[in-house]
């Protein structure tokens, strides 16, 4: 997919939604990896930051190689990636990964569980 020489980008809905989905996928994957390595309650932020950071680097490289004429399109792509990263990290952290064991300032431990009730 990355080796498609004939691919072209534009500012259409399809192009921007692909950036949203890419941001969601990267953030979800990074959140799961952070959970695996024991990030605890920061796993969603780690997933979000990883996706946003990679999106920023990709768009900065594109602007650097194509000049200032690319700034508007890259800004739109980055904003779409940011929205996707927020959604992906939040959904993965809150609904796909459980339980979370957190310690508050007083040293008390809290466990979060996801419960499901069928009607």
C-alpha angles and dihedrals in degrees: 000000000000092000096061103130094182096055120116132187132220138167096261126131091255092054094048095044088054088057089050091052092045090052090049093050095048093045092048092049093047091048091053091048091048089051091050091055094048105259090151115189093000095063094100092051091049091052092047093047093048093052094044092046093051091046091051093049092049094050093043090054090049092051091046092053098041101035132231093317087078097056098094095049093043091049090053091047091049092049090051090049090049092054091048092048091053093050095044096047094045097047093045093046097044104033112018102042121055150200111033118195110202133178119214127211092272092055097253117142122226127193123204118206132185112224127194126198122191119211 
